[in-house]
Amino acid sequence: MVATSTVIIISTLFMNYTSKNKEIQRYEIHVVQPGDTLWKISKMYRPNEDPRKVVWEIQKHNKISPVIRPGQVLEIPIR
C-alpha cells in the first residue's frame, strides 16, 4: 500500500513537471532597440499575459538582470 502511494505521487509530480516544461517550447529572437524595456518587450510578444510573469521568464531563460542594452539579443519564450 505504501509503495503504491509512493509510485502514484512520484508519477503525478513527474507528469506536472513535464507538462509545465512543454508549455514553453518555442522562442522568438528579439534584438533590443533603444528605448526597449523588458516590460515593453513582454507586452509586445505576449500581450494577453501578466507582464511581470513574462519579464521573469525572459530574465530566467536569458540569465540576465533587469537591465538590458541596445543590440543585446534575447530569446523570448512564446506560448
C-alpha distances in whole Angstrom, upper triangle without the diagonal:
4,5,5,6,9,10,11,12,14,15,17,19,20,21,23,25,26,27,29,31,32,34,36,37,41,44,47,50,52,55,56,59,61,60,57,54,50,50,53,51,48,49,51,48,46,48,45,43,43,45,43,40,42,44,41,40,43,44,40,41,44,44,47,48,49,53,54,57,59,58,55,53,49,46,45,42,42,40
4,5,5,6,9,10,11,12,14,15,17,18,20,21,23,24,26,27,29,30,32,35,36,40,42,46,48,50,53,54,57,59,58,54,51,48,48,51,49,46,48,50,47,44,46,44,41,41,43,41,38,40,42,39,38,41,41,38,38,42,41,44,45,46,50,51,54,57,56,52,50,47,44,43,40,41,38
4,5,5,6,9,10,11,12,14,15,16,18,20,21,22,24,26,27,29,31,33,34,38,40,44,46,48,51,52,56,58,57,53,51,47,47,50,48,45,47,49,45,43,46,43,41,41,43,41,38,39,41,38,37,40,40,36,37,40,39,43,44,46,49,50,53,55,54,51,49,45,43,42,38,39,37
4,5,5,6,9,10,11,12,14,15,17,19,20,21,22,24,26,27,29,32,33,36,39,43,45,48,51,51,55,57,56,52,50,46,46,49,47,44,45,47,44,42,44,41,39,39,42,40,37,38,41,38,36,39,40,36,36,40,40,43,44,45,49,50,53,55,54,51,48,45,42,41,37,38,35
4,5,5,6,9,10,11,12,14,15,17,18,20,21,23,25,26,28,30,32,35,38,41,44,46,49,50,53,55,54,50,47,44,44,46,45,41,43,45,42,40,42,39,37,37,39,37,34,36,38,35,34,37,37,34,35,38,38,41,42,43,46,47,51,53,52,49,47,43,40,39,36,36,34
4,5,5,6,9,10,11,12,14,16,17,18,20,21,23,24,26,29,30,34,36,40,42,44,47,47,51,53,52,48,46,42,42,45,43,40,42,44,41,38,41,39,36,36,38,36,33,34,36,33,32,35,35,32,32,36,35,38,39,41,44,45,48,51,50,46,44,41,38,37,34,35,33
4,5,5,6,9,10,10,12,14,15,16,18,20,21,22,25,27,28,32,34,38,40,43,46,47,50,52,52,48,45,41,42,44,42,39,41,43,40,37,40,38,35,35,37,36,32,34,36,33,31,34,35,31,31,35,35,38,39,41,44,45,48,50,49,45,43,40,37,36,33,33,31
4,6,5,6,9,10,11,12,14,15,16,18,20,21,23,26,27,31,33,37,40,42,45,46,49,51,50,47,44,40,40,43,41,37,39,41,38,35,38,35,33,33,35,34,31,32,35,32,30,33,34,31,31,35,34,37,39,40,43,44,47,49,48,45,42,39,36,35,31,32,29
4,5,5,6,9,10,11,12,14,15,17,19,20,22,24,26,29,32,35,38,40,43,43,47,49,48,44,41,38,38,40,38,35,37,39,36,34,36,33,31,31,33,31,28,30,32,29,27,31,31,28,29,32,32,35,36,37,40,41,45,47,46,43,40,37,34,33,30,30,28
4,5,5,6,9,10,11,12,14,15,17,18,20,23,24,27,30,34,36,38,41,42,45,47,46,43,40,36,37,39,37,34,36,38,35,33,35,33,31,31,33,31,27,29,31,28,26,29,30,26,26,30,30,33,34,36,39,40,43,45,44,41,38,35,32,31,28,29,27
4,5,5,6,9,10,11,12,14,15,17,19,21,22,26,29,32,35,37,40,41,45,47,46,43,40,36,37,39,37,34,36,37,34,32,34,32,30,30,32,31,27,29,31,28,26,29,30,27,26,30,30,33,35,36,40,40,43,45,44,40,38,34,31,30,27,27,25
4,5,5,6,9,10,11,12,14,16,17,20,21,25,28,31,34,36,39,40,43,45,44,41,38,34,34,37,35,31,33,35,32,29,32,29,27,27,29,28,25,26,29,26,24,28,28,25,25,29,29,32,34,34,38,38,42,43,43,39,37,33,30,29,25,26,23
4,6,5,6,9,10,11,12,14,16,18,20,23,26,29,32,34,37,37,41,43,42,38,35,32,32,34,33,29,31,33,30,28,30,28,25,26,27,26,22,24,26,23,22,25,25,22,22,26,26,29,30,31,35,35,39,41,40,37,34,31,28,27,23,24,22
4,5,5,6,8,10,11,12,15,17,18,21,24,28,30,32,35,36,40,42,41,38,35,32,32,34,32,29,31,33,29,27,30,29,26,26,28,27,23,24,26,23,21,24,25,22,21,25,25,28,30,31,35,35,38,40,39,35,33,29,26,26,22,23,21
4,5,5,6,9,10,11,13,15,16,20,23,26,29,32,35,36,39,42,41,37,35,31,31,33,31,28,30,31,28,26,28,26,24,25,27,26,22,23,26,23,21,24,25,22,22,25,26,29,31,32,35,35,38,40,39,35,33,29,26,25,21,21,19
4,6,5,6,9,10,11,14,16,19,22,25,28,30,33,34,37,39,38,34,32,28,28,31,28,25,27,29,25,23,26,24,21,22,24,23,19,20,23,20,18,22,23,20,20,24,24,27,28,29,32,33,36,37,37,33,31,27,24,23,19,20,17
4,6,5,6,9,10,12,14,17,20,23,26,28,31,31,35,37,36,33,30,27,27,29,27,24,26,28,25,23,25,24,21,22,23,22,18,19,21,19,16,19,20,17,17,21,21,24,26,27,30,30,33,35,34,31,28,25,22,21,17,18,17
4,5,5,6,9,11,12,15,18,22,24,27,30,31,34,37,37,33,31,27,28,30,27,24,26,27,24,22,25,24,22,23,24,23,19,20,22,20,17,20,21,18,17,21,21,25,27,28,31,31,33,35,34,30,28,24,21,20,17,17,15
4,5,5,7,10,11,14,17,21,24,26,29,31,34,36,36,32,30,26,26,28,26,23,24,25,22,20,23,21,19,20,22,22,18,18,21,19,16,19,21,18,17,21,22,25,27,28,31,30,33,34,34,31,28,24,21,19,16,15,13
4,5,5,8,10,13,16,19,22,24,27,28,31,33,32,29,26,23,23,25,23,19,22,23,20,17,20,19,16,17,19,18,14,15,18,16,13,16,18,15,14,18,19,22,24,24,27,27,30,32,31,28,25,22,18,17,13,13,11
4,5,6,8,11,13,17,19,22,25,26,29,32,32,28,26,22,23,25,22,19,22,23,19,18,21,20,18,19,19,19,15,15,17,15,12,15,16,14,12,16,17,20,22,23,26,26,28,30,29,26,23,19,16,15,12,12,11
4,5,6,9,12,16,19,21,25,26,30,33,32,28,27,23,24,25,22,20,22,22,18,17,20,19,18,19,20,21,17,16,19,18,14,16,19,16,14,18,20,22,25,25,28,27,30,30,29,26,23,20,16,15,11,11,9
4,6,9,12,15,18,20,23,25,28,30,30,26,24,21,21,22,19,17,18,19,15,14,17,16,14,16,17,17,14,13,16,15,12,14,17,15,14,17,19,21,23,23,26,25,28,29,28,25,22,19,15,13,10,9,6
4,6,8,11,14,16,20,21,24,27,27,23,21,18,19,20,17,14,17,17,13,12,16,15,14,15,16,16,13,11,14,13,10,11,14,13,11,14,16,18,21,21,23,22,25,25,24,22,19,15,12,10,6,6,6
4,7,10,13,16,20,22,25,28,28,24,23,20,21,22,18,17,19,18,15,14,18,18,17,19,19,20,16,14,17,16,13,13,16,15,12,14,17,20,22,23,25,23,25,26,24,22,18,15,12,11,7,7,7
4,7,10,13,17,19,22,25,25,22,21,18,20,20,16,15,17,16,12,13,16,17,16,19,18,19,17,14,16,16,13,12,16,15,12,14,17,19,22,22,23,21,23,23,22,19,16,13,9,8,6,5,7
4,7,9,13,15,18,22,22,18,18,15,17,17,13,12,15,14,10,12,15,17,16,18,16,18,16,12,14,15,11,10,13,13,10,11,15,16,19,19,20,18,20,19,18,15,12,9,6,5,5,5,9
4,6,10,12,15,19,19,16,16,14,16,15,11,12,14,11,9,11,14,17,16,18,16,18,17,13,14,16,13,11,14,15,12,12,16,16,19,19,19,17,18,17,15,14,10,8,6,5,7,7,10
4,7,10,13,16,17,14,15,13,16,15,11,12,15,13,11,14,17,19,19,20,18,19,18,15,15,17,14,11,14,15,12,11,15,15,18,17,18,14,15,14,12,10,7,6,5,6,9,10,14
4,6,9,13,14,10,12,11,13,12,8,11,13,11,10,13,15,19,18,19,16,18,18,14,13,16,14,11,13,15,13,12,15,14,16,15,15,12,12,11,9,8,6,5,6,7,11,12,15
4,6,10,12,10,12,12,15,13,10,13,15,13,13,16,18,22,21,22,19,20,20,17,15,18,17,13,15,17,15,13,16,14,16,15,14,10,9,7,6,6,5,6,9,10,14,15,19
4,7,8,6,8,9,12,11,9,12,14,12,13,16,18,21,21,21,17,18,19,16,14,17,16,13,14,17,16,13,15,13,14,13,11,7,6,5,5,5,6,7,11,11,15,17,20
4,6,6,9,11,13,11,10,14,15,13,15,18,19,22,22,22,19,20,22,18,16,19,20,16,17,20,19,17,19,16,17,15,13,10,8,5,6,8,10,11,14,14,18,19,23
4,6,9,12,14,12,12,16,16,15,17,20,20,24,24,23,20,21,23,20,18,21,21,18,18,22,22,19,21,18,17,15,12,10,8,5,8,10,13,14,17,18,21,23,26
4,7,10,11,9,10,14,14,13,16,19,18,22,21,21,17,18,21,18,16,19,20,17,18,21,21,19,21,18,17,14,12,10,9,8,11,12,15,15,18,17,21,22,25
4,7,8,6,7,10,11,10,13,15,15,19,18,18,14,15,17,15,13,16,17,14,14,18,18,16,18,15,14,12,10,8,8,8,10,11,12,12,14,14,17,18,21
4,5,5,6,9,10,11,13,14,14,17,16,15,11,12,14,12,9,13,14,11,12,15,16,14,16,13,12,8,8,7,9,10,13,12,13,12,14,13,16,17,20
4,6,5,6,9,10,11,12,13,15,14,12,9,9,11,9,6,9,10,8,8,12,13,12,13,11,10,7,8,8,10,12,14,12,12,10,12,10,12,14,17
4,5,5,6,9,10,11,10,13,11,10,6,7,10,8,6,10,12,10,11,14,15,15,16,14,13,10,11,11,14,15,17,15,16,13,14,12,14,15,17
4,5,5,6,9,10,10,13,12,12,8,11,13,10,9,13,14,12,14,17,17,16,18,16,16,12,13,12,14,14,16,15,15,13,15,12,14,15,17
4,5,5,6,8,9,13,12,12,9,11,12,9,8,12,12,9,12,15,14,14,16,14,15,12,13,11,13,13,14,13,12,10,11,9,11,12,15
4,5,5,6,7,10,9,9,6,8,9,6,6,10,9,8,11,13,13,13,16,15,15,12,14,13,16,16,17,15,14,11,11,8,9,10,12
4,6,5,4,8,8,8,6,10,11,8,9,13,13,12,14,17,17,17,20,18,18,15,17,16,18,18,19,18,17,15,15,11,12,12,13
4,6,6,10,10,12,10,13,14,11,11,15,14,13,16,18,17,17,20,19,19,17,18,16,17,17,17,17,16,13,13,10,12,11,13
4,6,9,9,12,10,13,13,9,11,14,12,11,14,16,15,16,19,18,19,17,18,17,18,18,18,17,15,12,11,8,9,7,10
4,6,6,8,8,11,10,8,10,13,11,11,15,16,15,17,19,19,20,18,20,19,21,21,21,20,18,15,13,9,9,7,8
4,6,8,8,12,12,10,12,15,14,14,17,19,19,20,22,21,22,19,21,20,22,22,23,22,20,17,17,13,13,11,11
4,7,9,12,11,10,13,16,15,16,19,20,20,22,24,23,24,21,23,23,25,25,26,25,23,20,19,15,14,12,11
4,6,9,8,7,10,12,12,13,16,17,17,19,21,21,21,19,21,21,24,24,25,23,22,19,17,13,12,11,10
4,5,6,7,9,10,11,13,15,16,17,19,20,19,19,16,19,20,23,24,25,23,22,19,18,15,14,14,13
4,5,5,6,8,10,10,12,14,15,16,18,16,16,13,16,16,19,20,22,20,19,16,16,12,12,13,14
4,6,5,6,9,10,11,12,14,16,16,15,14,11,15,16,19,21,23,20,20,17,17,14,14,15,16
4,6,5,6,9,10,11,12,14,15,15,15,13,16,17,21,22,23,21,20,16,15,12,11,13,13
4,5,5,6,9,10,10,12,14,13,14,12,15,15,18,20,20,18,16,13,12,9,8,10,11
4,5,5,6,9,10,11,12,11,10,8,11,12,15,17,18,15,15,12,12,9,10,12,14
4,5,5,6,9,10,10,10,10,9,13,13,17,19,20,17,16,13,13,11,11,13,15
4,5,5,6,8,10,10,12,11,14,15,18,20,20,17,15,11,10,8,7,10,12
4,6,5,6,8,8,10,10,12,11,14,16,16,13,11,8,7,6,7,10,13
4,6,5,6,5,6,7,10,10,13,16,16,13,12,9,10,9,10,14,16
4,6,5,7,9,10,13,13,17,19,19,15,14,11,11,11,10,14,16
4,6,8,11,12,15,14,17,18,18,14,12,9,8,8,8,12,14
4,5,9,11,12,11,13,15,14,11,9,7,7,8,10,14,16
4,7,10,11,11,14,17,16,13,12,10,10,12,13,17,19
4,7,8,8,11,14,14,11,11,9,11,12,14,18,21
4,5,8,11,14,16,12,14,12,14,15,16,20,22
4,6,10,13,15,13,14,12,14,14,16,19,22
4,7,10,13,11,13,12,15,15,18,21,24
4,7,9,7,9,9,13,13,17,19,23
4,6,6,9,10,14,15,19,21,25
4,6,9,11,14,16,19,21,25
4,6,9,13,15,19,21,24
4,6,10,12,16,18,22
4,7,10,13,16,19
4,6,10,12,16
4,6,9,13
4,6,10
4,7
4
